[in-house]
């Protein structure tokens, strides 16, 4: 819904500027019509191509696909050398309709039991991680466009903030870094680095967690929601979100469940 609102505001702001090519109405996300356009049928085996990789998901896996229905391209077809904003402002780029193609998506999300032994069959779960009757679920997002920097995880923008503390003695096999995120003096960003576990591209697995908020103490250097992302040899990315409080102590088991599931649904 947020994407739809932002698209409407953006379209309104540039009306009359000859930057938007006329197109039909966009399909609303998380609707039966939207799923049907992607070729998703609930309760059946579904195939989706993301980037150059074809995936086949078992029946019972609730899939939530996403495809951007608008693209920005240069008017003469040349490679884009400016930012999208600059390119549009200078009239060198245009917005074009990018229709959904059946059997394809920019990304897809789903929920997997954190032991890898079950799925959430609905496409509309609540929250970034979900606790069901059978256990804790992890949200997985398979997408395209992310490029992993394997040289040094601290070179990313998020890691340029001041280090408040470093703990190499956690008993769960992770090195903990606490950073000032620059947004709030009491707010912190937590990074847990598994330096003995490498991603498929050869980098360190980095788990980023939001700091926990306590009514009496404010933000504390303990994890709330956590996420990790890595790029595969095929080029697509895998991101997953889980509970820092309930699942971070079992991060390695969660990671193996995610990687095993993703490997099992790759067709080619």
C-alpha angles and dihedrals in degrees: 000000000000090000091052093050092048091049091052092049092047093049091050093050094056098039111137093018094104090236100112121070112217114260142159125270118291119246114249116245122246094027131120089245091053093049091046091053088057091047094247115153116186115237095016136094107273132197125204131176114215113185106320096334128093118213129194114200122199121246110270096040109121106223126198108191126192130198125174107235095202130056135189118222138166114264094232096043094247122137114279111251098169130063113271091250093052092044092054094044091052092048093241094115136049137198116242135183114261106195123207112258118213111250094018136090141168089231142342132209130204141162123247128184106252091240089055094240102112148016139222106249096204126086092211110063122163122243133358090285128023135209113209134177091268098047145284121329129210122212112231124194119192111194149149134242102047115122117198119224103216096174097080127342090211093066093076118105093252091057096056091083121102116280109238097183144346127208120190095172104072111140095225099070097261134113111227123216123184116202134187102240092204094232100090130009091229097040119093140189117222123206124187115194123201098200092173093056118066129201118237088264092054101256129124116270106246122196114200117202134185113233117256118249120220122191094228100035106031117217114002131189093257125107125259115168114003134194140184133189135192138172122236128221087252089061102247122116132233120206125178134187126204143157115282093200097047105026110025092085086060095042094131092054090047092050093050091048090053096046093045092051094047092048090051095057098048111110100175 
